[in-house]
Amino acid sequence: MEDIVLRVSLVQYDIVWEDKDANLNYVESKIKELAGHTDVVALPEMFSTGFSMNSRDLAEPVQGKTISTLKRWAAEYDIAICGSYIAKEDDNYYNRGFFITPREEYYYDKRHLFRMSNESQSFSAGEKKLIVEHKGFHICLLICYDLRFPVWARNVGNEYDILIYVANWPASRMKVWNALLPARALENMACVCGVNRIGTDGNGLKYTGGSKMINAMGDEVLSLSPAAEQIGTVSVSKNELERFRTKFPVWKDADKFEIKSTVDSK
């Protein structure tokens, strides 16, 4: 059986605080470099602004400049792009994840809002989990603080193959980041990607990156250098994942339960 391989690139960089143009220009330069060499580009949480609670001034509708630019890049460079940005819909503001391909666009509104930074005062919480099919893989996109909540990430019946967390995860809590990414991979028998920023944001919080990819066996197959702007690309094998799930089918013995939410599966 011919293998299906997906190339995933993690872009770790210092987000310029609340400066969309500067961040869009930087990201485009990196996407140009990656064109033809990868299938999915994963950007940090709030990739164009940093983790700002200034939702009313920075929010855009889905027809705004940020998403329009991402759609143009996806089509022009034949690439899928994921991350999150500050969105407005009707009278609500969201930390909105996006997964944009050359032909389609999908969105996920962050469910778990980080109350310690008053995110729950500036944004509305989402209610649907997103699972996207892309090039033979099913991909679930979650955002930062969602990492702490394993029930929300539960991979029921192997409904996804790759779990991507886009984040602005501070240096002071890297112990948690480094512990939970492998845990999510092991308990869900899926590849887990975590992409984080570096630098210091407008609130003085420091970030040291630590972006990485963990395979379904909990092994670290890609790790970016701490506190450095860096891009790393890893190839994920569908056959390798399926062989492991067949050989060691712990997913068949998972507890059954219901989450008061819906899954938006594409």
N, C-alpha and C positions, 0 to 999 in steps of 0.2 A: 504494500500500500504506500503510495507516494505521500511523503510527509508534507504537512502544512506548517510553514514557518512565518512568524510575525516578528518584524524588527521594531523594537520600541526604544525611543531615545528620550533620555531625561535631561532637561535643560535647567541647570542650577546657576542662578545669577543673583546679583544685588539689585533688587527692584528699586527704582527711583521713586521716592515718596510722592504719591498723588500726581505724577507727571505721565499722563497717558502717552503723549507723543514720544517721549524719550524711551519709554518701555516698548512701545510698538516698533520703533525704529531698531532697537536692539534685537528684539525677537525676530524681526524679519531678516536681519543679517544672519542669524543663526539658522533659520529655516532654509534660506538660500544655500547655505553650506551643506545642509542635511538632505536636500532634494535629491532623489534618486538613490539614497543610501539608507533610507529608513521608511517605515510604514506609518508609525504613530509618533508624534512629538508630544511629550507631556511637560506642561509648564506648571509653575507653582500656583498656589491659591492667590486670587486677586492679582494676577500676573501683571496687570497694567497700572496698578495704583499702590500696591502694598496693602496690608491688613488695616485699612482705614475704616473708622465708624462714621465717616462723613458721607453717609449714603445719599443724602438729599442733594448734595452738590455734585457727586461723582457718578450717580446712577445713570444708566442709559437704557432705552428700550431695546428690544431685540433687533430693531431696524437701525440702531445707532452705529456710530463709527467703528466701535470695537468689533462687534460681530460681523459687520460688513467687511472689515479688513481681514478678519480671520477666514471668512468664506472665500474671499478673493485669493488669499494665500493657498488655501486648501486646493482650489481649482487650478491655480497657476503652477503650483509645485507638485501636484498630484500626491497629496499627503493628508493624513488625518491629524488633527490638533485637538488636545484637551487641556483644560485648566479651569479656572473660575474667574468671574468678574463681578462687578457691582451692577445689578440689574434693577430696573423699575418696570412694574407691570400694574396697570391701573394705579391705585394709591398705595401699593405695597412695594417694599424694597427687599431684594434677595441677594444672598451670596450664591450666585448661580454658576454651577458647573456647566461646561459645554464639551461636547464631543462632535467635532465638525469634520466631515469627510468631503471629498470633491463633489459629492452629489447630495449628501444629506446633512441635517443638523439635528442634534439631540441636546436636551437640557435636563439638569438635575439641580434642584434647590436644596441647599445644605439643610439637613434635618436637625442636627445637634449644634445649636448656637452657643458659642463660648461666653457664658454669662460673666466670667471673671474679667472680660474686656468689654462688657456691656453690649456684646453683639446681639443679644436677644432684645435689647432696647432699640437697636438701629435697623434690624432686619426681621423679616418674617421667616418662620421655619417651613421647610418643605415637607411634603407628606408622601412622595413617591420615590421609590428606589429605581434607578435607571440601569438597564442592562442592554447593551448595544451589540449587534452582530456586525463584525467587520473582518473581512478577508478570512472567514472560516473560524474565527474566534468569537466567543461571547465575552464581553468586557463590562465590568461594573465600575462606575465612577463614583467615588465618595470624596469628602472634603475634610481634611485636617482633624478637628475635634471628633468627627465620626469614628476615628480610629479607636477611641476609648470604649466603644459600644459594640461588642461582638454580636449581639443579637441582630442588630441592623445589617450587619455584614454577612449573616449566615447564608452559606451557599447551599440552598435547599435543592437536593437532587442534582448537584453539579450544574446549576443553571448558568454559571459563568466559569470562565477559564482563567481570566486575568482580573485582578482587583487593583485599581489605581487610586491611590490617595494623593491629592494635590494639597500642598500645605504651606503655611507660614508657621513653622514649629520652632519656638524659641530655644536658644542654646541651653537655658537653665533646666529644660525638661527633656533633654536628649536621651536620658536613661529610659524614659517611657517610650519614646519613638523607637529606639533600638530594640526594646523588648517586645513591643506589640506588633510590629511589622512581621517578624517571624511567627508570632503566635497566630495572627490572622491567616498566614499561609498554611501552617500546619493544621489548624482546626477546620479550614475550608478546602483543603487539598487543591489549592489553586496558586498560581504565581501572583505575588503581591509586589506592586511597584509603589514606592513612596518618593515623591519629588518635592524638595524643600528649597527655600531661598537661602541666601547668605546676606551678610551686611547688617546694618542697623537701621531700623525704621524711624518714622517721624515721632514715635512715642519713646524712643530710646531703647527699644527691645533689640537684643542682639540675636543673630541667627548664624548657625554654622553649617547649614546644608545637611549633610548626612544622607543625601538621596541614594536610594539603592533599589535593587530588584532581588527578591527572595523567591526561590523556586518552591514547588509544592512539598518538597521534602524538608523545607526549612533552611536550605543552603543559600548563602549569600553569593549570587552569581554576578552581581555588579555593585560596586560601591564607589561613589564619587569622593574626591578628596575633600576633607573638611575645610570650610572657610575659603574655598576657591571657586571662581567661576569656571565651570566645567560642563561638558556634555559627554554623556556615556550612552552607548547603544548596545543592546543585548538582543539576541535572537531567541525566541520562544518556540519550542517544538511541540506541536499538537500531539504527534505520535508518542513522544516521550511522556507527556502528561497523561495521556490515555492509558499507556502501559502501566504507569504507576497506580493509577486509580483502579485498574483491573486487578493488578497483583495484590494491592493492599486496600480493599474496598471498605474502609471504615465508614465512609459516607452512608452506607446502607443501614448502619446501626444508629444513625443520628436520631435524637429525640424529636418528636413531632410537636409543633406548637404553632400558634398563629400570632402574627404581628398586626396590630391595628393600623394598617396602612395598605397600600397597593404597590405592585411592582409594575413599572412602565417598561415592558420588554419590547425591543425593536428588532 
